[in-house]
Amino acid sequence: MTGMSLLWTAIKILVMVGFIVNIGALLTWYDRRGGAMMQDRIGPNRAGLKIGKFELRIAGLLHTAADGLKFFTKKDFMPPKADKLLFSLAPILSLFPVIALTAVIPFGETVVPEAVVRTICKNGTQFAAMVNDSCPAGFSPETVWPAVPRHGVAAGATAVPLQIATLNVGILYVFAIAGQGIVGAAIAGWASDNKFSLMGALRAASQMVSYEVTLGLTLVGAFMVYGSVRLEDMVLWQGENSWGIFVQPLAFFLFFAAAIAETKRIPFDLPEAESELVSGYFTEYSGMKFGMFYFSEYMEVATSSMLLVTIFLGGWHLPFLHRDGLSIAFGETMLFHTRMPHVWVVIIGVLAFFGKTIVLCWLQAFIRWSLPRFRYDQLMKLGWTILLPASLANIFATGIIWLAIQSAGPGVQDGLKVAADVTQGFTAALITGLVLWAIVGFFRTPSRKEQIVGSSATLAAAAGGTKEGPITDPGPITTEAA
């Protein structure tokens, strides 16, 4: 491995790890801020930074920094009869798999370093190559931002995939590493010497095993369509055809529900239900060990959103944006095409990937504040009697439809190509509408309408009255009545 390869690998690691760490911190803030907005509360606003006469609060963002300092300074408590080695190892086993998952998730288009920026020799409409870092007589150097071909890499050029590790096993690595999170929760509960912790660990292990089955089976249909288990190949297929949510809509919703259950957040937070188990399997943890459990949960939200974006929402692709530029076409009819510099295509793709991930993280946080907690029997029933049979039915239906498409004539293939382009157009229109709606909503001044809520008697009368008459004052109690 050359020095340049090491540099690119270090950059990719910093980008991915830095993103999930920062988005995890922001999610802790949004859980408070967003929940306060949904419940009409003030939310976090106490932590501030005083600079002279000015006090900086930044909408409560400093609460996240205050939490981090608190975790580092709080006493590290350990139960007297706890298994000291396993008790200390459990938080690491919960946090490490979440970070390791990012190794195979592609977050951008393959970079060709030679095509990022180039210096050419130009004389009017004539061009010449540089010789010994200088231009021929009559030519002057000019910096250009070249484009690249839509498919493949030019001969002699270097390809740098924006993916930390390009493994052939792809999604199988994800399932293997994600399964290790069960070990951390189970060890934490067992090693704590606490019945509430042990009960939470048993719940976490059974819940995660149950929903991992659904996670795996929902993707079998996607494997049939994409023809690969490599995540980067799945993204490339979606860029040339249609996003996975259109070809596997049921699998998307099944995977989304199972992914929320895997993160153990409301409405699936039974392993740490405060009203039943204090805090579940990390009841006995404090300080930074608790912080590792706490933070890994939020980073799981980010990694699950990344997987959803990669498999079902086109990864880094945007509608009609390809490696060589913007091409709006429906079937064989090209409506618009313009070449774009390679560096801009890469930057837009990276921003698109992380933007989609942030939207899905927000959606999971929205669900967390919208739904009540399931009972444990309801949780198991949902996984084994609804999601699992639905995922098996999806495999069966996908196999039949895919075989029918493969045996169909060229007319059907052309029709499907046009349909795929139509979904790209629909997606482009939807994204444009949502962005405009968000911009208008951001700058619009919200209007508040005061509503006076009457007494219970007034509301009861408006609803048709009560079965008995209103209670009246009997007056003072006399001695004889007493």
N, C-alpha and C positions, 0 to 999 in steps of 0.2 A: 504494500500500500504506500503510495507516494505521499509527500507532504501536502499536496493540494487536495488529495482525497481525504486525508485526515482533517484538513481545514473545513471542507464541505460537510463532512460527517459531524464535526463539532458544531457548525452553524445549524444544521438540521436538528440536532439534539437540543440546542439552546432554544430554538423556535418552538418545538413541540412541548418540551418540559416547561419552558417559560409560559406558554399559553395556558396549559392546564392548571399550573400553579396560580396564575393571576386570575383566571376565570373562576377557580375555586374560591379565591378570596372575594371576588366580586359577587359570587352567588351567596356567600354568607351575608353580605350587605343587602343584596336584593331580597333575600328571604325576609329580612326585617322591614326593609323599605316598601317592597311590593305588598307584603302582607298587611302593613299599616295602611297603605292606600286602599286595598280591597276592603278592609274593615273600618275605614274612616277613622284611623288613629293617626297620631303625630308621627310615630316611628322614631328611629334613632336620630338624635339631634344634640346629645349632650357632650360627646367628645369633641373638643375643639383645640385649636392651636392659636395662642395669643401672640401677636406680633405688635408690640406697642399698644396702641389703642384699638387695633383691629383684632377681631377674633374670627378665625377661619374654621368653618364647620364642614364645608363641602358635602352637603346633603347627607351627613352621617357616615361618609366613607372612612373617617378616622376611627370609627368604632372597630373596623376590621383590624387596623394596626394596633389598637388598644387590646383587642383579643389576643393577638400574637404575642404582645409583650406580657400579657397576663399568663399565658400558657408557659412561657419560659421562666416566670418568676414564682409560680405557685409551687407549693411543696409536692414532691413526688411521693405519694402515699402508696404503700404496698401492704396488703393484709398479712398478719403474722404467719398464717398457715398456708399462704399461697406458694405455688411453685415458682421460685424466683426467676429461673431461666425462661420457662415458658411464658410467664407473666410479662417479662420484658420483651420477649420475642414476638408476641402476638401483634402489637401495633405495627411492627416492621412488616410482618407477613400480610397485613391488611393494606398497607400503603404501597409496598413495592410492586405488586401485580398491576395496580392502576397505572403506574408510571411506565412499566414495561410494555403495556398494551400499545402505547403510542409508537413502538418501533416499526410496526408494519403498516401503519395508516398513512397513505399518501396524501399530502396536503397541497400539491401544486403540480403544474405541468413540468415535464422533463426539461431541465435547463441545458442549453448548449452554450458554454462559456464563450466560445469563439464568436457567437452570433449576438452577444449582448451589446457590444459596441465595437466598431471597426473603423479604421482610418484608411481612406482610399485617396488616390491621386486623381484630380479632376482638372480638365481643361475644356471649359464650355460643355459640350455634349460628349466629350471623349473621356474615357477612364483608363487608368493604367495601374498596375500593381507597384507597390513600394519595393525598392531594391536596397538592401542594407539600411533600412529604416529611413530612406530618403526617396523623394519623388524624382522622376526623370525631368529633364529640362523642359520648361514650359508648363509643367503640371504643378498644382498646389495641393497640399494635403487638406482633407476635409473629413470630419467625423460624422459617421452615419450610424443609424440604429436599424440594422437589417431585420428582415423577417426570415422565417424558416419554412421549410415545406410542411404541408399538413400531415404527411405521414413519413416516418423514418427520420434519420439523421444524415446529414451530408457526409460524404466520404472524408475520412481523416478528422472529423469533428468529435469532440468528447461529449458524452451524454451523462448528465448528472440528475438522476431521479430524485425528486423532492420526497424522499422516503428514507427513513433511517436505515432500515434493513429490507432489502427486496428478497424475501423468502418465497420459495416455491410453494410452501404449505399455506401461506396466506392466512385465511380465516381460521384454519385449524390451529394455528399458533395462538390466535385470539382466544379460542375456546379453552385451550390448554392452560394459558396463563390466567384467564378469568376464573377458572375453577379453583385456583389457589386461594382466592379470597375466602372461600369456605373454611379453609384451614385456620386462618387468622381468627375468625369469629369463634370457631369451635374451641380453639386453644385458649382464647381469652376468657370464655365462660368457665371452662374446666379448671384452669389454673387459678381462678380468683377465690376459690373456696367460699362461694356464695351461691345460695340456691336460686336467687333471682338471676344472677349471671349465668348459671348453668341452664336455667329454663330459656333465657334469651338465646344462648348458644345453640340449644336444640332447635329452637324455632328458626334461627338464622340458617342453620345447616339444611334443615328440611325444606325451607322456603327456597333457598338458592339452588339446591339440587333439583327441585320440582320445576322451577322456571327455566333452568338451563336446558332442560329437555325440550321445552317449547322454543327457546332461542335457537337451538340447533336445527330443529325440524322446520321452522319457518323459512330458513335459508336454503333448504334443499331445492325448492322451486326456483329460487334465484340462481343456484348453481346450474340448473338445467338451461335456463335462458342465457346466462352469461358464458357458459361453457368453460368456466375456470373457477378456482378457489383463490386466485390471487386478487387482492383488493384493487391493485392498479389496473388489471385487465377489466374488472367490473366497471371502473370509472370510464375507461376508454370506450367500452361497449355503449354505455349510456350517452357518451358524447357524440357517437356516430349514429345512434338510433333514438331511444327515448329514455327518460329517467325511469328508474326502477319502480317508483311509486305508481306509474301508469301500467307497467307490465305485471307487477306483483302487488296490487293494492291491498289485498287481504293480508299478505305477508308483512307489509309495512306496519299495519295497525297491530298485528299480533306481536311482532318484534318490539314495537314501541311499548306495548303494555307489559311484556315480559321484561324489558330492559328497566322499566320503572320499578318492577318488583325486585329485580336484582340489586338495585341501589338501596333497597330497604327504606324508602321514603314514603311519606303519606301518599296514598292510602294503604301502602303495604309495609308500614313501619312496625309490624307486630314484634320483631325481635327486640325492640327497644321501647315498647309501649310504656310511657311514663305512668299511666293510670293503673298499670298491672304489674310491671316489672322494674319500677324505679327508673333505670336506664338500660335494662337488658344486659347484654354480655359485657359492656364496659362500665357497669355500675361502680366497680371498685377502682377505676382508673382516674387519675388526676394529672394536672400539669401537662407537659408536652406529650405524654403518652396518650392521654385523652385527646389532645389536639390532633394527633396523628389519625386516630379513628374518626374524629370529627371532620378533618380536612379530606381524608380519603373518600368519605361519602360524597362530598361535593365534587371532587375530581372524577368520581365514577359517573356523575351526571354528565361531565364534559366528554369523557371517553365514549360513553354510550351514545351521546349525540353525534360524535365524530363518526362512529360506525354507521349510524342511521344515515348521515349525510353521504358517506362513501358508498353504501350499498343501494340506497333507494333515492337519494336526491342529487345524483349526478356528480358528487365529489366536488372537485374544483371547477367543473364546467358550468358555464352559463349558456342559455339558449342561443344558438347560432354563432357562438364564439368558439373558433377552432384555433389550432396552433398557428395557422398562416394568417389569421385575421377574422373579420366579421363576414359571414356568408349567410344571407337569408335566402333560403330555397325551399320549395315545396315540390317534392318529387324530383323530376328532371328540370323544372323551371327555376332558373336562378333570377331572383328579384334584385338582389343587391350583393356586391362583394367589394371589399376593400382590404388590402393587406395592412397589417399592423406590426410595429416593431416587436420582436420577440420578447424583449424585456418587459414591455407593457402587458403583453398577453400573460406572462408569468405572474406579474404583480397582481393583475386583476383576478387571476385564478386563485392565488393564495388568499386574497381578501374575500373572494366569494366563498371559499371553503370555510374560513373562520367566521364569516358573517352568518352562513347557514347554521353553523354549530352554535353560535350565540343565540340565534332565534329558537332553536330546539331546547337549549338550556333554559331560556325564558319560559317556553311552553311547559317544561317539566316543573319549574317553580310555580307557574300559574296553577297547574293541576294540584300541586302540593297544598295550596291554600284554598282549593275549591271543593275537594271531596273529603268526606269523613273516613275514618279508619274502618277497615273491614274487621269482622270477627275472624278468628283463625280458621274456623271451619269454612267460612266463606272464601277465605284466601286459597285454601287447598282445593275447594270445589271449583273455583274459577280456573285454577291452573290445570287440574287433571280432567275435568269434565267439560270444559268449554274451550280453553285455548289449545290444549293438546289435540282433541279431535278436530278442531278447526284447522290446525296446522297439517294434520294428516290428510284432511279433505283437500287442502290447497295443493299438496304434493300430487294427489291423484288427478285433480282437475288440470294442473299445469302439465303433467305428463301427457294427458290425452290431447289437450289443445296444441302442445308443442309438436307432437307426432303428426297431427292433422296439418299443421302449418308446413312442416318439412316435406310432406307428401303432396302439398298443393302445387298448382302450376305457377308460372311466372307472373300471371296477372294478380294472383293473391299476394305474391311477394311485393309487387309494385304498389298495390293498394296499402299494404302494411307500412311501406316506406313513407307514403304520403301521410298516413295516419300518425306515424312517428313525428314527422315534421309539423303536423298540426298540433300535437301535444307540446312541441317546442314553442310554437307560436302562442299557445294558450298560457304556457308557463311564463313566457316573456311579458305578456300582457298582465298577468296576475302579479308578477314581481313589480312591474312598473306602477300598477295601481296601488299596491301596498306601500311602496316607497313614497308615492305622492300623498297618500292618506296619512302616513306617519309624519311627513314634513308639515302638512297643513295642521294636523293635530298638535304638533309640537309648538307651533307659533300661535295657535288659536287660544284666546283667553277663555278659560272655562267659566261657564255661568252656573251659579249656585242658586237654587230655589229653596227658600225656607218653607218647611212644611210643619205646621203645628199639629202634633199628635195629641188627640183628646184623651180624656180619662177612659178607664176600662168600661165604665157605665155608658159613656157616649158611644164607644165602639160597639158595645153589646146591643144598644138600642138601634144603631144603624144596621146591625146584622139581623134584626128581627126580635130583639129582646131575649130575656132569659126565661127559664122554666119557672122560677119563683120570683116573687116581687122583691124590690130592693129592700135592704135592711134599713130599718128606721130606728131612730134613737128612742129607747123605751123610757127615757127620763130617769130621774134619780131613784135609786133603789131604797124603798122604805124599810123600816125595821120589821114590820109584819111580814113583808115579802121575803126578807132575808131569813 
